Amino acid sequence: MLIVLGGLPATGKTTLARLLAGRTGAVHLRVDTIEQALVRSGLARHPVGPAGYVVGYALAEEHLRQGLSVVAESVNPLAVTRDAWRDAAVRAGVPYVEVEVVCSDPVEHRRRVDARSVDIPDLPLPGWEQIVEREYEPWHRERAVVDTAGRSVEESLGSLLCVLG
């Protein structure tokens, strides 16, 4: 199965993706990690553009074809990125679930943005203004929504697990 987690930075995607992958034994694909590896290689600079996503789609499909479940985690700001994850699952012949992770409380969301630290060396983290001004297309097809505002990590993971059945 492919589980796609998308949403703005600092909503809790990475935390939930890591916990979900650990709980289920799935592969965790994080586009931030891929993009920073491309930058370290000298082949790209930030912003990387579509390259990190394209690598992610290929890795997801490869893992899915091997019979592994994948938790793919990225902002997924555009419909085309969401479609590409879905297409990887379809080509691999596996089911997929799309989950938008949100933090509906702007005060809490901003606090998270201001308090977080870099966990990938040299990865530039966007500030609050960059996050609220970034292009982020509305979702136009069915997806699950996990709102992390006012919830503990365990409560948010519980909501995600309920969505996944």
Protein Blocks (a to p, Z undefined) as FASTA:
>chain_A
ZZddeddehilpmmmmmmmmmmnopacddfklmmmmmmmnopaccdebjmlmmmmmmmmm
mmmmnopacddddfklafklmmmmmmmmmmnopacdddddddfblklmmmmmmmpccfbg
hiacddfklmmmpccdddfbdcddddfehiafklmmmmmmmmnZZ
